Amino acid sequence: MLHPLELTHPAPRYEDPLDLIEEIEALKRQHDAVILAHFYVDGEIQEIADHTGDSLKLARDAVAVPQQTIVFAGVHFMAESAKILSPQKRVLLPDLQAGCSLADSCPPDKLAAFQAQLRAEGRDFQTVAYINTTAAVKSLCDWIVTSGNAREIIERVPADKEILFVPDQHLGRYLSEVTGRPMILWPGSCMVHEVFSVQDLLRAKRNNPGSIVMAHPECPRTVLEHADFIGGTEKMRKHVASLTTPHVFLVATEVNMIHPLQKLAPQHTYLPVPGIMASDGKTCACNKCPHMALNTLQKVRDCLKLGRPEIAWQPYFEQARSVLQNSLLK
């Protein structure tokens, strides 16, 4: 039986990775292209990328790079944001099916209806959206946050306004606790961060005395309660780099995050916190985003060669652009 996080796709024919990398480099030169890769894609793609990072850094990189073609090795909402912030550039996504469970949990029509309901009740609020949302949802919001700038943005929301936070209830709850701002929480969550096994986390702590538990704030409270360090991907990188003495880190986020951590601070040992299979309750190494996994060297090569899939400009991108610029670039 397939795990719910698995996506079924036919296996591609084998191609030598070194040949693929050479072809990708040639195509980049031919098409004036740059590759941006999120920390959650496979390490082999991170290695060939011109820029790697979290959503905040990559959004800013998309604006700053001089190349006219951006290949965004990540998921759909990230490529959308790159296009919105750099409308004059061509933005390619290796696989259009690379979506996001968080973005899917907050459809724009349902958000608009809920906002209308709150206004009808006389509620005076601003909508703060995690960047893991579609452009259509961003166009309905006042602020966009990433795990890297969320606290800063929350502090910019006027004190006399309520906050509707979408779509991640766990990140919203965590931000509410650390900022002291009450929030109306949308009931969304990330499929990867939902599956961590608290029991196996505690077992790993017992088996590794002195280990440090690092957890992404998208994790449920039951996981965060046992974390020694809570932060987004960039904060995780800064934290491990600040410690020169070797430590064992138990990492509660997407497992590919271990690649940039190991690369930056190889003196440490990094162990992924296991997840639980929904089908039978067994522990598995399932803390891997199936959408990010759709990015492969072959697909990076193919989208460069064919010039597609391309993110097309949509009418609602203009409104989303002003929100993104105000939130991420100022």
C-alpha positions in Angstrom: 0.0 0.0 0.0 1.3 3.5 -0.9 2.0 5.9 1.9 -0.2 9.0 1.6 2.9 11.1 1.0 3.9 9.1 -2.0 3.1 10.3 -5.5 2.9 7.8 -8.4 4.9 8.7 -11.5 6.6 6.4 -14.0 10.3 5.8 -13.3 12.4 7.9 -15.8 15.0 6.1 -17.8 18.5 6.2 -16.3 20.8 8.9 -17.4 24.3 9.5 -16.1 24.2 12.3 -13.6 27.5 13.8 -14.8 26.2 13.9 -18.4 23.1 15.6 -17.1 25.0 18.2 -15.2 27.2 19.0 -18.2 24.1 19.4 -20.4 22.4 21.6 -17.8 25.4 23.9 -17.6 25.5 24.2 -21.4 21.8 25.0 -21.5 22.1 27.6 -18.8 24.7 29.4 -20.9 22.6 29.1 -24.0 19.4 30.4 -22.5 20.8 33.0 -20.0 19.4 30.9 -17.2 19.9 30.6 -13.4 18.8 27.8 -11.1 17.3 28.5 -7.7 16.8 25.5 -5.4 15.0 25.2 -2.1 16.7 23.4 0.8 14.0 20.7 0.5 14.9 19.4 -2.9 17.4 16.6 -3.3 21.0 17.3 -2.6 22.1 16.6 -6.1 20.0 19.5 -7.3 21.1 21.8 -4.5 24.7 21.1 -5.7 24.1 22.3 -9.2 22.0 25.3 -8.2 23.4 28.9 -8.5 21.4 29.9 -5.4 20.0 27.8 -2.6 17.9 28.9 0.4 14.6 29.2 2.1 11.6 30.9 0.6 12.5 34.4 1.8 16.1 34.2 0.4 15.0 32.7 -2.9 12.3 35.3 -3.4 14.9 38.0 -3.0 17.4 36.2 -5.2 14.8 36.0 -8.0 14.6 39.8 -8.0 18.4 40.3 -7.8 19.7 37.8 -10.4 20.6 39.3 -13.8 19.6 36.3 -15.9 16.4 36.5 -17.8 15.4 32.8 -17.3 14.8 31.4 -13.8 14.5 27.7 -13.2 12.9 27.3 -9.8 13.6 23.9 -8.3 11.0 23.9 -5.6 7.2 23.9 -5.7 4.6 25.9 -7.6 3.9 28.7 -5.1 7.6 29.5 -5.0 7.9 29.7 -8.8 4.7 31.8 -8.8 6.3 34.2 -6.3 9.4 34.5 -8.4 7.3 35.4 -11.5 5.2 37.9 -9.5 8.3 39.7 -8.2 10.1 39.6 -11.5 7.4 39.8 -14.2 9.8 40.6 -17.0 11.7 37.3 -16.5 10.8 33.8 -17.7 10.2 31.5 -14.8 10.3 27.7 -15.3 9.3 25.0 -12.9 10.7 21.5 -13.6 7.3 19.9 -12.8 4.0 21.7 -12.6 2.6 19.0 -10.3 5.0 20.1 -7.6 2.4 21.6 -5.4 2.0 22.1 -1.6 -0.4 20.6 0.9 -0.4 23.9 2.8 -1.3 25.9 -0.2 -4.0 23.3 -1.1 -5.5 23.6 2.4 -6.5 27.3 1.8 -8.5 27.7 -1.5 -9.0 31.4 -2.4 -12.8 31.2 -2.6 -13.1 29.7 0.9 -10.7 32.3 2.3 -12.7 35.1 0.6 -15.9 33.7 2.0 -14.4 33.5 5.6 -13.1 37.0 5.4 -16.5 38.3 4.3 -18.1 36.4 7.2 -15.6 38.0 9.7 -16.3 41.5 8.3 -20.1 40.9 8.5 -19.5 40.1 12.2 -17.8 43.5 12.6 -14.3 42.1 13.0 -11.5 44.5 12.2 -8.6 42.4 11.1 -5.6 42.0 8.7 -4.9 38.8 6.9 -1.3 37.4 7.3 -0.5 34.6 5.0 2.4 32.2 5.2 4.2 32.2 1.8 3.1 28.6 1.3 -0.1 29.8 -0.4 -1.2 30.4 -4.0 -0.9 33.7 -5.7 -4.7 34.0 -5.7 -4.7 33.7 -1.9 -1.8 36.2 -1.6 -3.9 38.7 -3.5 -6.5 38.6 -0.7 -4.0 39.2 2.0 -2.3 42.2 3.7 1.0 40.6 4.6 3.0 37.6 3.5 5.5 35.9 5.9 8.1 33.2 5.7 9.5 31.3 8.7 12.5 33.7 8.4 10.6 37.0 8.7 7.3 36.1 10.4 8.0 37.7 13.8 9.1 40.9 12.2 6.0 41.1 10.0 3.6 40.3 12.9 5.1 43.3 14.8 4.2 45.5 11.8 0.5 44.7 12.0 -1.2 47.6 13.9 -2.0 46.7 17.5 -5.7 47.6 17.1 -6.2 45.0 14.4 -7.0 41.4 14.8 -4.9 38.9 12.9 -6.3 36.2 10.6 -3.3 33.9 10.0 -3.5 31.4 7.1 -3.0 28.6 6.3 -0.6 26.9 8.8 -2.3 26.6 12.2 0.9 25.3 13.9 3.1 28.2 12.7 0.3 30.6 13.6 -0.1 29.2 17.1 3.7 29.3 17.6 3.8 32.9 16.4 0.9 33.9 18.6 2.7 32.5 21.6 6.1 34.2 20.9 4.6 37.5 19.9 1.7 37.7 22.4 -0.7 38.5 19.5 -4.0 36.6 19.5 -4.8 35.1 16.1 -7.7 33.7 14.2 -6.1 30.5 12.8 -7.0 28.8 9.6 -7.0 25.0 10.1 -4.2 24.1 7.6 -1.0 22.1 8.1 2.0 20.7 6.2 1.7 17.0 5.4 5.5 16.6 6.1 5.6 18.3 9.4 2.4 16.6 10.6 3.8 13.0 10.5 6.7 13.2 13.0 6.6 10.6 15.7 6.9 12.0 19.2 7.6 8.6 20.6 10.5 8.0 18.3 11.8 11.5 18.9 11.9 10.8 22.7 13.6 7.4 22.0 16.2 9.1 19.8 16.9 11.6 22.6 17.4 8.7 25.1 19.7 6.9 22.7 21.7 10.1 22.0 22.4 11.8 25.4 23.1 15.5 25.0 21.6 15.6 21.5 19.9 18.8 20.4 16.4 18.7 18.9 15.8 21.2 16.1 12.2 21.6 15.0 10.6 23.8 12.3 7.7 25.9 13.7 5.4 24.2 11.2 5.5 21.1 13.5 2.6 20.4 15.9 2.9 21.6 19.4 3.5 18.1 20.7 6.8 18.1 18.8 7.8 21.7 19.6 7.4 21.0 23.3 10.4 18.7 23.1 12.5 20.9 20.9 15.7 22.6 22.1 15.7 25.0 19.1 12.8 26.1 17.1 13.3 28.0 13.8 13.0 28.0 10.0 15.6 26.6 7.7 17.8 29.6 7.6 17.8 29.9 11.4 18.7 26.2 11.6 21.7 26.9 9.4 22.9 29.8 11.5 22.4 27.8 14.7 24.5 24.8 13.7 27.2 27.0 12.3 27.5 28.9 15.6 28.5 25.7 17.5 32.1 24.6 16.9 32.0 21.7 19.3 30.5 18.6 17.6 26.9 17.8 18.6 24.2 15.4 17.5 21.2 17.1 16.1 17.8 15.5 15.8 16.2 17.3 12.9 12.4 17.7 12.7 11.8 19.1 9.3 12.0 17.9 5.7 14.9 15.4 5.5 16.7 17.1 2.6 17.4 20.0 5.0 20.2 17.8 6.4 22.2 18.3 3.1 22.8 22.1 3.6 23.3 21.6 7.3 26.0 18.9 6.7 27.6 21.0 4.0 27.8 24.1 6.2 28.7 22.5 9.5 30.1 19.0 8.9 31.5 18.8 12.5 28.0 17.7 13.6 25.9 14.6 13.2 22.4 15.0 11.9 19.7 12.5 12.4 16.2 12.8 10.9 13.3 12.4 13.3 11.1 9.6 11.9 7.5 10.0 10.9 4.5 7.7 11.2 2.8 6.0 8.2 -0.9 6.9 8.3 -1.9 3.6 6.7 -0.6 1.3 9.5 1.0 3.5 12.1 4.5 2.2 11.5 7.5 4.4 11.7 9.0 5.4 8.4 11.5 7.8 6.8 8.5 9.7 5.4 9.4 13.2 6.4 10.2 13.9 2.8 8.0 16.2 0.7 6.7 14.2 -2.3 6.2 17.5 -4.2 9.7 18.7 -3.7 10.8 15.2 -4.8 9.3 15.7 -8.2 12.3 17.9 -9.0 15.0 15.8 -10.7 18.1 16.5 -12.8 16.3 15.2 -15.8 13.4 17.6 -15.3 15.7 20.5 -14.7 17.4 19.7 -18.0 14.2 19.2 -19.9 12.6 22.4 -18.8 15.7 24.3 -19.8 15.8 22.5 -23.2 12.0 22.9 -23.9 11.4 26.2 -22.2 8.5 24.8 -20.3 6.6 24.4 -18.0 6.5 28.1 -17.7 4.7 30.2 -15.1 2.3 32.4 -17.0 1.3 35.8 -15.7 -2.3 35.9 -14.3 -4.5 39.0 -13.7 -4.4 38.6 -9.9 -0.6 38.6 -9.8 -0.6 42.4 -9.8 -2.4 42.6 -6.4 -0.2 39.8 -5.0 2.8 41.6 -6.2 2.3 44.7 -4.1 1.7 42.5 -1.0 4.8 40.4 -1.7 7.0 43.5 -2.3 5.8 45.2 0.9 6.3 42.1 3.0 9.5 40.5 1.6 11.5 43.3 -0.1 11.0 46.3 2.3 
